Amino acid sequence: MDMTPQEYQTYVRQKAKKSPILRDTALAFVIGGAICVLGQLIQNGWTAAGLDQEGAGTATSCSLVFLSALLTGLNLYNKLARFGGAGTLVPITGFANAVVSPAIDFKSEGLITGMATKMFLVAGPVIVFGTAASVLYGVVLMLLGTAG
């Protein structure tokens, strides 16, 4: 089977499954929104328990990270992600999942050389480039005289 690159691309387009973009977008919106509603309910619960707004926000973040890590460990977050797609990337829960998943995957290689080393395999670049971007943004604002 001798094909030119153009013929191969045509063949691949014919065989590729069409992406249901509207369905995927709607599911991402619903699942992401549901995670945010859960976060708001948790925050309301912490506020009702007597925490001030800042304390309730911190407790809510910790609760969402814990729940995401727990669901990842039970392989339920992965199932939710297959269903809801990008909706599960809501920042704090998606980040917790991105840290816990590689740790679980490399657990068999040991505590140090497996879990600890591979834990930030996915989340590490996000931390590095996010920090670098925030520093660059801060320097630009400082140079423009609009910071603070």
SULRA-V242112 format. One record per backbone hydrogen bond with DSSP energy under -1.0 kcal/mol. CO is the residue of the C=O (numbers start at 1). NH is the residue of the N-H. If there is no record, write none. Layout:
CO&NH  CO&NH
This chain:
4&8  5&9  6&10  7&11  8&12  9&13  10&14  11&15  12&16  19&21  20&24  21&25  22&26  23&27  24&28  25&29  26&30  27&31  28&32  29&33  30&34  31&35  32&36  33&37  34&38  35&39  36&40  37&41  38&42  39&43  40&44  41&45  42&46  43&47  44&48  45&49  46&51  47&50  52&56  53&57  54&58  55&59  56&60  57&61  58&62  59&63  60&64  61&65  62&66  63&67  64&68  65&69  66&70  67&71  68&72  69&73  70&74  71&76  71&77  72&75  76&80  77&81  78&82  79&83  80&84  81&85  84&87  85&88  86&89  90&94  91&95  92&96  93&97  94&98  95&99  96&100  97&101  99&103  100&104  101&105  102&106  104&107  106&109  107&110  110&115  111&116  112&117  114&118  115&119  118&121  120&124  123&127  124&128  125&129  126&130  127&131  128&132  129&133  130&134  131&135  132&136  133&137  134&138  135&139  136&140  137&141  138&142  139&143  140&144  141&146
